Amino acid sequence: MAVDGDRAAIAALQEVATWLGRGTANVVNMLNPEVVILGGALAAVFLAAGDRVRDEAVRTRLAALARAPPTRAPPPGPASPA
């Protein structure tokens, strides 16, 4: 696992985080939301590699959208998507 320092797991997590950032940028480019909230498995990726997700989202968004909306995972709890 990535938290245990497994190199393959870390590489896989970084790859998924990169693509999640690109996907987030596409949503921002199309919809210009006030905030992006990632739930379920996407929240787990964001919590583990949020810097990579944010960096890639900022790198690939349209320049006209100079302000990136905050991206976050929902708070834990029974109403939170799994």
N, C-alpha and C positions, 0 to 999 in steps of 0.2 A: 504494500500500500504506500501511497505517496507520503503519508504522515510518518511512516517508518523509514523513509529514505530510499525506497525502492526506485532505482533509476528509471525503469520502464514505466512504472506508475506515475512518476513525476512528469516524464515526457508526455505520456498520454493525457494527463491532467492539463498540462500547458497547451497541448494541441486542441483539446476540447474548449479550453478557456479562450483561445485565439478565435476559434470559430463562433463561440458564443458572443464574443465582442463584435465580430463582423455582423452577425445576425442582429444584435442589438442596434448597431449603427444603421442597418437597413430599416429597421422599424422606426428609429428616430428620423431617418431621412424621409420616410413616407408619411409618418403621422405627426411628427413634431410634438411628442407628448410632454407633459409637465414633469412626469416622473416615470421611471421604468422599474417595475417590481417583478423579480424573477422568483417563481415558486417551484416546489418539488425538487426534482433532480437538478434543475438549473440553479436553484438557490444553493444547493450543496456545492456545485462547481464554483459559483460566485463567492461563497464563503471561504472556499479553499484557495481560490486564485483570483480574487477580485481585482487586484492590481493589473493582471494580464487582461482581464475582460475589459476594464475601463480603458487601459492604454490602447487596446486594439479598437475599441469603439470610437475613441477620440481620433485615432489615426485614420480611420476609414469613413468617418461621417462627412457629409457635405460641408464644405468650407462656409457656406452661407449660414449654417446652423452653428454659429460660433460658440454658443453656450450649450454644453452637453447637459442633459437632464440628469438629476441624481438617479443612480441605479442602486437598488438594495434588495435584500431578501426580506420576506415578510417576517414579522416577529413569530417566535415559536409559540405553539399553543394548539388547542383542539380545533380551532377554525382555520389554522394554517394548512394549505394544500400539501399533501405528502409527496 
